[in-house]
Amino acid sequence: MMLSAVALLLVCLQMRVLGKPWSQSAGCDELLGSGRVPDKCGVCGGDNSACKLVSGVFQHTLSKVGYHKIVEIPPGATKINVTEMVKSRNYLALLSRSGRSIINGNWAIDRPGMYEGVGTMFTYRRPNEISSTAGESFLAEGPTNEILDVFMIYQQPNPGVRYEFIMPSENALDAPHPKQNQLDVNAVNGPSTSEDHERSGVRPPPPVPDNQLPAAPPTTRAREYNWKLSGTTDCSASCGRGSRFSVFVCVHRGTHALVLSDLCDSSTKPSPQEEPCNVQPCPAFWDIGEWSECSKTCGLGVQHRQVLCRQPYTNLTLNVHSSRCRHLEHPETSSSCQLKICSEWNIRSDWSPCSVPCGVGQRSREVHCVSNVGDIVADDECNMKLRPSDVENCDAGVCTKSWFFSDWSAQCSADCGAGIRTRSVQCLTNHISSLPLESCGAQRPPEAQPCNNGPCESRTEWFTGPWSQCSAECGSGGQQRAVVCLMRSDEGFMVMPAYECSSLDKPLSQQSCFIKTCGAKWFHTDWSACSKTCETGYRVREVRCLTDDMMTSELCDETLKPHDKEECHPEPCLPLIDEKCRDKYFNCNVVVQARLCVYDYYQMACCASCTRVARRSSGHWGQRS
C-alpha cells in the first residue's frame, strides 16, 4: 500500500525534527528510510531462514545410451539452475511428473531458447561456439507448481552436472537433498559425500562409535514407526531397458504420516528390489554436430555441420538410415554466416604532379583500406590482390639543359694582394628548374677567377671571412664568419695570435640577418654561334631574372639587364674556290649554328657554309676580294 500525501508529509516533518536527511528511499515494506531489502527467499527484511538451498553434483558413471534421471525438483522450487560442468555431446532434458516434455523429450532435441512449463519459464542455453567450453544449462526463476524431473540424454562419458534450487523452509524436509536423490530415488549416482551435504545446506549427523551402538532399537521406536513401501524409483532409462528400484519410507504406525528416516530402525529397512523397465527399443534421433567455421572472414559466408540419424542399441549408439528419423524435423546442415562487413579500398586523392619537371619521374596518390563505417584500417583487412596502385611512372617530356651564370662580383675579395672574384653558375632546364650541375656536361663555366689590387704593406689586421648564408631565406635569421688576426706582407699572409691585433677593434663574428623578400639578379647563357659567317650577322643568348632559389622573377633592374643580342662577323665574304660547292638548303645558317656540318648529309646540302666554317676554324681564310 502506497503512502498517502498526508502520511508522507508527516514522515518528512518528523525526519526534519530528528535532523535526518530529507532524501530517503522507501524499503521493500514501502516505508521511507526503513532500509529493508528482500532476502534470497524473497522475504522483505528476512534473514534467509524462510527457505533452504538444495544443491548437488551428478557425477555418476553411466553405461547405457538414453535418458538417465539426475534429480527431482519438488513443487515450489525457485532460482533453479542446472548446468553441465563441461561441454559434451550429452543433452539435458526436462519432463514434468505428469509426463509432459518441456525440453528435449521424446528423443527430439530442441533449439536453445525460452520454454514454459510447470508454472514458470525456463531459459535453455547450448553454447555452440567452437572455442567455448561451457556446457548446456537450464535457468528458471520459479516457483514451480508440479514435480519436475531432470534427465541427461547420455551419449558420452558424463562430465558432471551441477544443480541447485531454493525451497521454502516448511518443505525442506520433503525436498530431496543430494544424498536422498542419488541413493533412495535415482540409485544411479553412488553414495554422496560430506561436500554434497555442505553444498545443499544439510550437514550429516556426527558418526557414533561402534561401542555406543545399542544392541537393538528401543521397543518404543519399533512400536511407533515402521518402514512402508511407497512405490518405485523412476526408470533409469526411458527406453532400451532400464532399471527401477523399490522405495521404502518411514511412516508413523498409527497415522501413516511420512516422517524422517532417522525415526525408523535402519537395520530393519528392506533392501531395494531391482526390476527391468522400459524394455522397448529407443527411437532414432538426429545427432547434431558443431557448426564449422564461417567460410569467409568477412561478408556473407556459409557454415556447415554434420547431422546424423542415430539410434541407441543396448550400450551402443549406431548410425542408421535417415528414414528412421522421418518422424522428426530434419535440422539444418548449412547456414549463412557473417563475421563482419568487409572493408574496401578507397582512393582518397588525385594523382600528384610528376616528381620531375622533365624526363621520367613518379607521381603518387593516397590509397587506404576503409571499413564500412568510413574509418581507415590496416591494409591486411582488404583484399591485397584488388589494391589500386598508389605510385606510377610519369613522363614530363624531354629535358633541354643550358649553363646559366651571373656577372662577376664587382669587388676583389682582398683589398690588396691576391684575391678572387666570384659568380653564380646554374644548370637549368627549359622548365625553369635547377638540375644537378653534372647534368649540363663537363664544360662547366668557372665560378671564380683571380684578382689583385696591388701589393700590401706589412701590418697586422683582423681578417674576416665571408658571412655565411642567412639561416632564413626570408625574415629574421643569423649568419657567422671567421675572424682571425693576420700579418700581411708582399709574401702573403701569416696567421698571428689574437693579442697581436688587440689594439684594433675586432669585427663581429656573428650577426643577425633579415630577408624580407628574396633578392633577384640577371643570369644568361653563352652566346650562340653567329647567324652569318661573314658580312655582319648576329648572335643571341638567353637572359633570365632569377631569385636566389632559382625561380623566375620580375624584381631585377631592367637597366642592368645584359644584352641578349649583338652583331658579329663584320668581315666581307670570300669568294668560293669551288664553284660546285654551293648551299642547296635555304636555312644553312641554322645548320652552321647547330653544328651539324659534321654530318655528311649537311656537308653536301650546305657545302659553301660548312666549307667557310671549316676554313675559319683551321685559320685558312684565303684571299680577300
C-alpha positions as CSV (number, residue, x, y, z in Angstrom):
1,M,0.0,0.0,0.0
2,M,1.4,3.4,-1.0
3,L,1.8,6.2,1.5
4,S,-0.9,9.0,1.3
5,A,0.2,12.5,0.7
6,V,-0.6,13.5,4.4
7,A,1.3,10.5,5.8
8,L,4.3,11.3,3.5
9,L,4.2,14.9,4.8
10,L,4.1,13.8,8.4
11,V,7.1,11.5,7.9
12,C,9.1,14.3,6.3
13,L,8.3,16.7,9.1
14,Q,9.3,14.0,11.7
15,M,12.6,13.5,9.8
16,R,13.3,17.2,9.9
17,V,12.7,17.4,13.6
18,L,15.0,14.4,14.2
19,G,17.7,16.0,12.0
20,K,17.6,13.2,9.4
21,P,18.3,13.9,5.7
22,W,15.3,14.9,3.6
23,S,16.1,12.4,0.8
24,Q,15.1,8.9,1.9
25,S,14.3,5.9,-0.3
26,A,11.5,3.5,0.6
27,G,12.3,0.0,1.6
28,C,10.6,-3.2,0.4
29,D,8.0,-2.6,3.1
30,E,7.1,0.7,1.4
31,L,8.3,2.7,4.4
32,L,10.7,5.6,3.9
33,G,14.1,5.1,5.4
34,S,13.4,1.6,6.7
35,G,16.3,0.2,4.7
36,R,14.7,-3.2,4.4
37,V,15.5,-5.3,1.3
38,P,14.3,-8.8,0.3
39,D,16.5,-11.7,1.3
40,K,17.3,-14.6,-1.0
41,C,13.9,-16.2,0.0
42,G,12.1,-13.1,-1.2
43,V,11.0,-12.1,2.3
44,C,11.2,-8.4,3.0
45,G,13.8,-7.8,5.7
46,G,14.1,-11.6,6.2
47,D,17.2,-13.4,7.5
48,N,17.3,-16.2,4.8
49,S,15.7,-18.6,7.3
50,A,12.4,-18.9,5.4
51,C,14.0,-21.1,2.6
52,K,16.7,-23.6,2.1
53,L,19.3,-24.0,-0.7
54,V,19.3,-27.5,-2.2
55,S,22.4,-28.3,-4.4
56,G,24.5,-31.1,-5.6
57,V,26.6,-32.6,-8.4
58,F,25.6,-35.5,-10.6
59,Q,28.8,-37.4,-11.4
60,H,27.7,-41.0,-11.8
61,T,29.4,-43.1,-14.4
62,L,26.8,-44.2,-17.0
63,S,27.0,-47.0,-19.5
64,K,23.6,-47.2,-21.3
65,V,22.7,-44.7,-24.0
66,G,19.4,-42.9,-23.3
67,Y,17.7,-40.9,-20.6
68,H,19.1,-41.0,-17.1
69,K,17.4,-39.2,-14.2
70,I,19.6,-36.6,-12.5
71,V,17.4,-35.0,-9.8
72,E,13.7,-34.5,-8.8
73,I,12.7,-30.9,-8.1
74,P,9.6,-30.6,-5.8
75,P,6.8,-28.0,-6.3
76,G,7.5,-24.5,-5.0
77,A,11.2,-24.5,-6.1
78,T,12.7,-21.2,-7.1
79,K,16.0,-19.9,-8.5
80,I,16.5,-23.2,-10.5
81,N,20.0,-23.7,-12.1
82,V,21.0,-26.9,-13.8
83,T,24.4,-26.6,-15.6
84,E,26.6,-29.1,-17.4
85,M,30.1,-28.6,-15.9
86,V,31.9,-29.1,-19.3
87,K,30.6,-29.1,-22.8
88,S,29.9,-32.6,-24.2
89,R,27.7,-34.5,-26.7
90,N,25.2,-35.2,-24.0
91,Y,21.9,-33.3,-23.6
92,L,19.9,-32.1,-20.7
93,A,16.1,-32.8,-20.6
94,L,13.2,-31.6,-18.6
95,L,9.9,-33.6,-18.0
96,S,7.0,-32.8,-15.7
97,R,5.7,-35.6,-13.4
98,S,2.5,-35.5,-15.5
99,G,4.5,-36.8,-18.4
100,R,4.7,-33.6,-20.4
101,S,8.0,-32.9,-22.3
102,I,9.3,-29.4,-21.6
103,I,12.7,-29.6,-23.2
104,N,14.4,-32.3,-25.3
105,G,11.8,-35.0,-24.5
106,N,10.7,-37.9,-26.7
107,W,14.1,-38.1,-28.4
108,A,13.6,-34.7,-30.1
109,I,16.4,-32.2,-29.5
110,D,15.0,-28.6,-29.1
111,R,16.8,-25.4,-30.0
112,P,18.1,-23.1,-27.3
113,G,15.5,-20.6,-26.2
114,M,12.7,-19.9,-23.8
115,Y,10.3,-22.8,-22.8
116,E,7.2,-22.6,-20.5
117,G,6.3,-25.4,-18.1
118,V,5.2,-26.3,-14.5
119,G,4.2,-22.7,-13.9
120,T,7.5,-21.0,-14.8
121,M,9.6,-20.0,-17.8
122,F,12.9,-21.9,-18.5
123,T,15.9,-20.5,-20.4
124,Y,17.7,-23.3,-22.3
125,R,21.2,-22.5,-23.3
126,R,23.5,-24.6,-25.5
127,P,26.8,-22.7,-26.4
128,N,27.8,-23.7,-29.9
129,E,30.9,-21.7,-30.4
130,I,33.9,-23.9,-31.4
131,S,36.1,-22.2,-28.8
132,S,33.6,-22.4,-26.0
133,T,34.0,-25.0,-23.2
134,A,30.7,-24.2,-21.4
135,G,28.0,-26.9,-21.3
136,E,24.3,-26.8,-21.5
137,S,22.1,-25.2,-18.8
138,F,18.5,-24.6,-17.6
139,L,17.6,-21.5,-15.6
140,A,14.2,-20.6,-14.1
141,E,13.0,-18.1,-11.5
142,G,10.1,-20.3,-10.4
143,P,8.1,-21.1,-8.4
144,T,7.2,-24.5,-9.9
145,N,3.7,-25.9,-9.4
146,E,4.5,-29.6,-10.1
147,I,7.2,-32.1,-9.6
148,L,9.9,-31.6,-12.2
149,D,12.3,-34.4,-13.3
150,V,15.7,-33.5,-14.8
151,F,17.3,-36.1,-17.1
152,M,20.6,-36.5,-19.0
153,I,20.5,-37.9,-22.6
154,Y,23.7,-40.0,-22.3
155,Q,25.9,-40.4,-25.3
156,Q,29.5,-40.0,-24.0
157,P,31.1,-40.0,-20.5
158,N,29.4,-37.8,-18.1
159,P,31.5,-34.6,-17.3
160,G,29.3,-33.8,-14.3
161,V,26.1,-31.8,-13.9
162,R,25.7,-29.2,-11.1
163,Y,22.2,-28.3,-9.9
164,E,20.7,-26.0,-7.3
165,F,17.3,-24.6,-6.3
166,I,15.7,-22.9,-3.3
167,M,12.8,-24.5,-1.3
168,P,10.6,-22.9,1.3
169,S,11.6,-24.0,4.8
170,E,8.3,-25.8,5.5
171,N,9.1,-28.1,2.6
172,A,12.7,-28.6,3.4
173,L,12.2,-32.0,4.9
174,D,10.3,-33.2,1.9
175,A,12.8,-31.7,-0.6
176,P,15.3,-34.3,-1.9
177,H,18.9,-33.3,-1.0
178,P,21.7,-34.9,-3.0
179,K,22.0,-38.0,-0.7
180,Q,18.3,-38.9,-0.9
181,N,18.1,-38.1,-4.6
182,Q,21.2,-40.1,-5.5
183,L,20.6,-43.2,-3.3
184,D,17.0,-43.6,-2.4
185,V,15.3,-42.2,-5.5
186,N,17.6,-42.5,-8.5
187,A,20.0,-45.1,-7.3
188,V,22.3,-44.1,-10.2
189,N,24.8,-41.7,-8.7
190,G,26.6,-43.6,-5.9
191,P,26.9,-42.6,-2.3
192,S,27.0,-38.9,-1.5
193,T,29.9,-37.1,0.2
194,S,30.1,-34.6,3.0
195,E,30.9,-32.0,0.3
196,D,27.5,-32.7,-1.3
197,H,25.8,-32.1,2.0
198,E,27.6,-28.9,2.6
199,R,26.5,-27.6,-0.8
200,S,22.9,-28.5,0.0
201,G,23.0,-26.8,3.4
202,V,22.3,-30.1,5.2
203,R,25.0,-31.4,7.4
204,P,25.2,-35.2,8.0
205,P,24.8,-36.4,11.7
206,P,28.1,-37.0,13.5
207,P,29.4,-40.6,13.5
208,V,28.6,-42.8,16.5
209,P,31.3,-45.1,17.8
210,D,30.6,-48.8,17.5
211,N,30.8,-49.5,21.2
212,Q,28.0,-47.0,21.7
213,L,25.5,-48.5,19.3
214,P,22.6,-50.2,21.0
215,A,22.2,-53.9,20.6
216,A,18.6,-53.4,19.4
217,P,16.4,-50.4,18.7
218,P,14.2,-49.3,21.5
219,T,10.9,-51.1,21.6
220,T,9.0,-47.8,21.8
221,R,10.5,-46.7,18.4
222,A,9.7,-50.1,16.8
223,R,6.1,-49.8,18.0
224,E,5.7,-46.2,16.9
225,Y,7.4,-46.1,13.4
226,N,8.0,-48.6,10.7
227,W,9.1,-48.9,7.0
228,K,6.5,-48.8,4.3
229,L,6.7,-49.5,0.5
230,S,5.8,-46.2,-1.2
231,G,6.5,-47.2,-4.8
232,T,9.5,-47.4,-7.1
233,T,12.1,-45.0,-8.4
234,D,11.7,-43.7,-11.9
235,C,13.1,-45.9,-14.6
236,S,16.8,-45.2,-15.2
237,A,16.3,-45.2,-18.9
238,S,13.3,-44.1,-21.0
239,C,13.9,-46.9,-23.5
240,G,16.3,-49.7,-24.4
241,R,15.8,-51.4,-21.0
242,G,16.4,-49.6,-17.8
243,S,16.1,-50.4,-14.1
244,R,13.9,-49.2,-11.2
245,F,14.1,-49.9,-7.5
246,S,11.5,-50.2,-4.7
247,V,11.4,-47.2,-2.4
248,F,10.7,-47.6,1.4
249,V,9.8,-44.6,3.6
250,C,9.5,-44.2,7.3
251,V,5.9,-43.6,8.5
252,H,4.0,-43.3,11.8
253,R,2.5,-46.7,12.6
254,G,-0.8,-45.2,13.7
255,T,-1.3,-42.3,11.3
256,H,0.8,-43.5,8.4
257,A,2.2,-40.0,8.2
258,L,5.6,-39.6,6.4
259,V,8.4,-38.8,8.9
260,L,12.2,-38.5,8.9
261,S,14.0,-41.7,8.0
262,D,16.1,-41.4,11.2
263,L,13.0,-42.3,13.3
264,C,12.9,-45.8,11.8
265,D,15.4,-48.6,12.6
266,S,17.8,-48.7,9.6
267,S,18.7,-52.3,10.3
268,T,15.1,-53.4,9.5
269,K,14.8,-51.4,6.3
270,P,14.1,-53.8,3.4
271,S,16.7,-53.9,0.6
272,P,15.6,-52.2,-2.6
273,Q,14.5,-54.6,-5.3
274,E,15.6,-54.1,-8.9
275,E,13.3,-54.7,-11.8
276,P,13.6,-54.0,-15.5
277,C,11.6,-51.3,-17.1
278,N,11.1,-49.5,-20.5
279,V,12.5,-52.5,-22.4
280,Q,11.1,-51.2,-25.7
281,P,13.8,-50.1,-28.3
282,C,14.8,-46.4,-28.2
283,P,13.7,-44.3,-31.2
284,A,16.1,-42.9,-33.6
285,F,17.1,-39.3,-33.2
286,W,19.1,-36.6,-35.0
287,D,22.6,-36.2,-33.7
288,I,23.6,-32.6,-34.4
289,G,27.3,-31.7,-34.7
290,E,29.0,-28.4,-34.1
291,W,28.9,-25.6,-36.7
292,S,32.1,-25.3,-38.8
293,E,33.9,-22.0,-39.1
294,C,32.4,-19.4,-41.4
295,S,33.7,-19.9,-45.0
296,K,34.6,-16.2,-45.1
297,T,36.3,-13.9,-42.6
298,C,34.1,-11.0,-43.7
299,G,31.0,-10.6,-45.8
300,L,28.3,-13.3,-46.3
301,G,29.6,-16.8,-46.0
302,V,28.4,-20.3,-45.3
303,Q,28.9,-22.7,-42.3
304,H,28.1,-26.4,-42.2
305,R,27.5,-29.0,-39.6
306,Q,27.1,-32.8,-39.6
307,V,23.6,-34.2,-38.9
308,L,23.3,-37.9,-38.5
309,C,20.3,-40.2,-37.8
310,R,21.4,-42.4,-34.8
311,Q,19.6,-45.0,-32.7
312,P,20.6,-46.5,-29.4
313,Y,21.1,-50.3,-29.2
314,T,21.9,-51.7,-25.7
315,N,25.2,-49.9,-24.8
316,L,25.9,-48.5,-28.3
317,T,24.6,-45.8,-30.5
318,L,24.7,-46.6,-34.2
319,N,24.3,-44.6,-37.3
320,V,21.1,-45.6,-39.1
321,H,19.3,-44.6,-42.3
322,S,17.8,-41.2,-42.3
323,S,14.3,-42.7,-42.9
324,R,14.4,-43.8,-39.2
325,C,14.2,-40.2,-38.2
326,R,11.5,-39.1,-40.6
327,H,9.1,-38.6,-37.7
328,L,11.4,-35.7,-36.6
329,E,12.1,-32.4,-38.3
330,H,15.4,-32.6,-40.1
331,P,17.8,-30.0,-38.6
332,E,19.6,-27.6,-41.0
333,T,23.0,-28.8,-42.2
334,S,24.1,-25.4,-43.6
335,S,23.5,-21.8,-42.6
336,S,24.6,-18.4,-43.8
337,C,27.0,-16.5,-41.6
338,Q,28.7,-13.1,-41.5
339,L,31.5,-12.4,-39.0
340,K,31.7,-8.7,-40.1
341,I,31.2,-6.5,-43.1
342,C,34.3,-6.4,-45.4
343,S,36.5,-3.4,-45.7
344,E,37.1,-1.9,-49.2
345,W,39.9,0.0,-51.0
346,N,39.3,3.7,-51.3
347,I,41.2,6.3,-53.4
348,R,41.4,9.4,-51.2
349,S,43.3,11.8,-53.6
350,D,44.1,12.6,-57.2
351,W,47.5,11.9,-58.7
352,S,50.2,14.3,-57.5
353,P,52.2,16.3,-60.0
354,C,55.2,14.5,-61.6
355,S,58.2,14.4,-59.4
356,V,60.4,15.9,-62.1
357,P,59.9,18.9,-64.4
358,C,61.1,17.0,-67.4
359,G,62.1,13.4,-68.2
360,V,60.7,10.3,-66.5
361,G,59.6,10.6,-62.8
362,Q,57.0,9.3,-60.5
363,R,53.6,10.5,-59.2
364,S,51.6,9.2,-56.3
365,R,48.1,9.2,-54.7
366,E,46.5,8.2,-51.4
367,V,45.0,4.7,-51.3
368,H,43.6,3.4,-48.0
369,C,41.7,0.4,-46.7
370,V,38.4,1.8,-45.3
371,S,35.9,0.0,-43.1
372,N,32.1,0.0,-43.7
373,V,31.8,3.0,-41.3
374,G,34.5,5.0,-43.1
375,D,37.4,4.5,-40.7
376,I,40.9,3.9,-42.1
377,V,42.0,0.4,-41.0
378,A,45.1,-1.8,-41.6
379,D,45.7,-2.8,-45.3
380,D,45.5,-6.5,-44.5
381,E,41.8,-6.2,-43.8
382,C,41.3,-5.6,-47.5
383,N,42.0,-7.9,-50.4
384,M,45.6,-7.1,-51.4
385,K,45.0,-8.5,-54.9
386,L,42.5,-5.8,-55.6
387,R,44.6,-2.9,-54.2
388,P,44.8,0.1,-56.6
389,S,48.3,1.3,-57.3
390,D,49.4,4.4,-55.4
391,V,52.6,5.0,-57.3
392,E,53.2,5.1,-61.1
393,N,55.8,6.5,-63.6
394,C,55.2,9.7,-65.4
395,D,56.9,11.3,-68.4
396,A,57.2,15.1,-68.3
397,G,58.8,15.4,-71.7
398,V,62.4,15.7,-73.0
399,C,64.7,17.9,-70.9
400,T,66.8,20.6,-72.6
401,K,69.7,22.0,-70.4
402,S,72.0,25.0,-70.5
403,W,74.6,26.7,-68.3
404,F,73.4,30.0,-66.7
405,F,75.8,32.3,-64.9
406,S,75.7,35.8,-63.3
407,D,78.2,38.6,-63.8
408,W,81.5,38.6,-61.8
409,S,81.4,40.2,-58.4
410,A,82.3,43.9,-58.5
411,Q,85.0,43.8,-55.8
412,C,88.0,41.6,-55.3
413,S,88.0,39.5,-52.1
414,A,91.2,41.2,-51.0
415,D,91.9,44.9,-50.6
416,C,95.5,44.3,-51.6
417,G,97.4,41.4,-52.9
418,A,95.9,38.3,-54.5
419,G,92.2,37.7,-54.2
420,I,89.3,36.2,-56.1
421,R,86.1,37.3,-57.8
422,T,83.1,35.0,-57.9
423,R,79.8,34.5,-59.8
424,S,76.9,32.0,-59.6
425,V,76.7,29.1,-62.1
426,Q,73.5,27.0,-62.5
427,C,72.4,24.2,-64.8
428,L,68.8,24.9,-65.8
429,T,66.2,23.2,-68.0
430,N,63.7,24.7,-70.3
431,H,61.2,24.1,-67.4
432,I,63.0,26.8,-65.3
433,S,64.1,24.4,-62.6
434,S,67.5,23.7,-61.2
435,L,69.3,20.4,-62.0
436,P,72.5,18.8,-60.6
437,L,75.5,20.6,-62.0
438,E,76.8,17.5,-63.8
439,S,73.6,17.3,-65.9
440,C,74.8,20.0,-68.3
441,G,78.1,18.2,-69.1
442,A,81.7,18.7,-68.3
443,Q,82.1,22.2,-69.9
444,R,81.1,24.0,-66.8
445,P,81.9,27.7,-66.7
446,P,84.2,28.8,-63.9
447,E,82.7,30.2,-60.7
448,A,85.9,32.1,-59.5
449,Q,88.8,34.0,-61.1
450,P,91.9,35.6,-59.6
451,C,92.2,39.3,-58.9
452,N,94.9,41.6,-57.5
453,N,94.6,45.1,-56.1
454,G,98.4,45.7,-55.7
455,P,101.0,44.8,-53.1
456,C,100.1,45.0,-49.4
457,E,102.1,46.8,-46.7
458,S,103.4,44.7,-43.8
459,R,100.9,45.1,-41.0
460,T,98.6,43.3,-38.7
461,E,94.9,43.4,-39.1
462,W,91.8,41.5,-38.4
463,F,90.8,39.3,-41.4
464,T,87.2,38.5,-41.8
465,G,85.9,35.6,-43.9
466,P,82.7,35.9,-45.9
467,W,79.4,35.8,-44.0
468,S,77.7,32.5,-44.1
469,Q,74.3,32.2,-45.8
470,C,71.5,33.6,-43.7
471,S,69.8,30.9,-41.7
472,A,66.4,32.0,-43.0
473,E,65.6,32.6,-46.7
474,C,63.2,35.3,-45.6
475,G,62.6,37.0,-42.3
476,S,65.0,37.1,-39.3
477,G,67.9,34.7,-39.1
478,G,71.6,34.6,-38.2
479,Q,74.9,34.3,-40.0
480,Q,78.5,33.8,-39.0
481,R,82.0,34.4,-40.4
482,A,85.6,33.6,-39.4
483,V,87.7,36.4,-37.8
484,V,91.4,35.9,-37.4
485,C,94.5,38.1,-36.8
486,L,96.8,38.2,-39.9
487,M,100.2,39.7,-40.7
488,R,100.0,41.0,-44.3
489,S,103.1,41.4,-46.5
490,D,104.0,41.0,-50.1
491,E,105.0,37.5,-49.5
492,G,101.5,36.7,-48.4
493,F,99.6,36.3,-45.1
494,M,100.6,34.8,-41.7
495,V,98.2,33.9,-39.0
496,M,99.1,35.6,-35.8
497,P,97.8,35.2,-32.2
498,A,94.7,37.3,-31.4
499,Y,96.7,39.6,-29.0
500,E,98.8,40.9,-31.9
501,C,95.6,42.6,-33.1
502,S,94.4,43.6,-29.6
503,S,94.9,47.3,-30.4
504,L,92.4,47.0,-33.2
505,D,88.6,46.7,-32.9
506,K,87.7,43.1,-33.5
507,P,85.0,42.7,-36.1
508,L,81.8,40.8,-35.2
509,S,81.9,37.1,-36.0
510,Q,78.1,36.8,-35.7
511,Q,75.2,39.0,-36.7
512,S,71.5,38.8,-37.3
513,C,70.1,39.0,-40.7
514,F,66.6,39.7,-42.1
515,I,65.5,38.9,-45.6
516,K,62.1,40.4,-46.3
517,T,61.9,39.2,-49.8
518,C,64.3,37.0,-51.7
519,G,66.6,39.0,-54.0
520,A,66.8,38.5,-57.7
521,K,69.6,39.1,-60.4
522,W,70.2,38.6,-64.1
523,F,71.6,35.2,-65.4
524,H,72.5,34.5,-69.0
525,T,73.8,31.7,-71.2
526,D,76.8,31.7,-73.6
527,W,76.4,33.5,-76.9
528,S,75.1,31.4,-79.7
529,A,77.0,30.9,-83.0
530,C,76.9,33.9,-85.4
531,S,74.0,33.8,-87.8
532,K,76.4,34.5,-90.6
533,T,80.0,33.6,-91.2
534,C,80.6,36.9,-93.0
535,E,79.1,40.3,-93.9
536,T,77.8,41.0,-90.4
537,G,75.4,38.6,-88.7
538,Y,74.1,38.4,-85.2
539,R,74.4,36.1,-82.2
540,V,71.9,35.7,-79.3
541,R,71.8,34.4,-75.7
542,E,69.1,33.7,-73.2
543,V,68.8,36.1,-70.3
544,R,66.6,35.4,-67.2
545,C,65.8,37.2,-64.0
546,L,66.1,34.5,-61.2
547,T,65.7,34.6,-57.5
548,D,68.2,33.1,-55.1
549,D,66.1,29.9,-55.2
550,M,66.3,29.8,-59.0
551,M,62.7,30.8,-59.6
552,T,61.6,33.2,-62.4
553,S,61.2,36.8,-61.0
554,E,60.3,40.3,-62.2
555,L,62.3,42.0,-59.4
556,C,65.5,42.6,-61.5
557,D,66.6,46.1,-62.5
558,E,65.8,46.4,-66.2
559,T,68.5,49.0,-66.7
560,L,71.1,46.4,-65.7
561,K,69.7,43.6,-67.9
562,P,72.6,42.1,-70.1
563,H,72.1,42.3,-73.9
564,D,70.5,39.2,-75.4
565,K,71.6,40.0,-79.0
566,E,74.7,41.6,-80.7
567,E,76.3,41.9,-84.1
568,C,79.1,39.5,-85.2
569,H,81.5,38.8,-88.2
570,P,81.5,42.2,-90.0
571,E,84.1,40.9,-92.5
572,P,83.1,40.6,-96.1
573,C,82.5,37.1,-97.5
574,L,85.3,35.5,-99.5
575,P,84.5,34.1,-103.0
576,L,84.2,30.3,-103.2
577,I,87.0,28.5,-104.8
578,D,84.9,25.5,-105.8
579,E,82.0,26.6,-107.9
580,K,80.3,23.3,-107.4
581,C,80.3,23.8,-103.6
582,R,77.0,25.6,-103.2
583,D,74.3,25.8,-100.5
584,K,71.4,23.7,-101.6
585,Y,69.4,24.3,-98.3
586,F,67.7,27.6,-97.8
587,N,68.5,27.8,-94.0
588,C,72.1,26.8,-93.9
589,N,72.9,29.4,-91.3
590,V,70.9,27.4,-88.8
591,V,72.8,24.2,-89.8
592,V,76.0,26.0,-89.0
593,Q,74.7,27.4,-85.7
594,A,73.5,23.9,-84.7
595,R,77.0,22.5,-85.6
596,L,75.5,19.9,-88.0
597,C,78.3,20.2,-90.5
598,V,80.0,17.2,-89.1
599,Y,77.4,15.1,-90.8
600,D,77.9,14.1,-94.5
601,Y,74.3,15.0,-95.5
602,Y,74.6,18.6,-94.2
603,Q,78.1,19.0,-95.7
604,M,76.6,18.3,-99.1
605,A,73.4,20.3,-98.6
606,C,75.2,23.3,-97.1
607,C,78.6,22.9,-98.8
608,A,79.5,26.6,-99.0
609,S,78.6,27.5,-95.5
610,C,80.2,24.4,-94.0
611,T,83.4,25.0,-96.0
612,R,83.7,28.6,-94.8
613,V,83.3,27.5,-91.2
614,A,85.9,24.7,-91.7
615,R,88.4,27.2,-93.2
616,R,87.9,29.8,-90.5
617,S,88.4,27.1,-87.8
618,S,91.6,25.9,-89.4
619,G,92.9,29.5,-89.8
620,H,92.9,29.4,-93.7
621,W,90.9,32.4,-94.9
622,G,92.1,32.6,-98.5
623,Q,92.5,35.8,-100.3
624,R,90.2,38.8,-99.7
625,S,88.5,40.4,-102.6
